[in-house]
């Protein structure tokens, strides 16, 4: 878990299933907020960790990445919180 650098917080805008079967999440923060390709973000709902998001595409105001459920059976939902780090 990264615990350095400024906290970047956003929301999941939408979740889609890619042609290869992977689930992707589009988020409301991007490069202008410091999000970078390869970065691991944390998806949180009601204060609880849901899944990780590995960023694959970054635009200035939004980004997208591959959802990593870490072997758990959980759904990532639109409006879930996305954080660059958790305390």
C-alpha positions, 0 to 999 in steps of 0.5 A: 500500500502506497502511503506517500504523496498527496492523497488523490480521491475520486469516484468510479464513473462506470464499470465495463467488461472488456472483450477479454473478460476483464472488468474495467473501471473509469474514474473521475480523476486523472493526470491533472490530479497526479494519477499515473499509468501503472498506479494501484488505486484502492476502491472503497465503499462505506469505509471498507476496501472493495478492490484494487484498480491498476491504472492502464489509461490516463487522460487529464481529467479521468482515468481507467484501469483493470479491477483486481478483486484479489481473489474475492467475489465483490462487485465494483459499483458506479460512485464507489470511492477511489483513493490513491492511498488508505490510512 
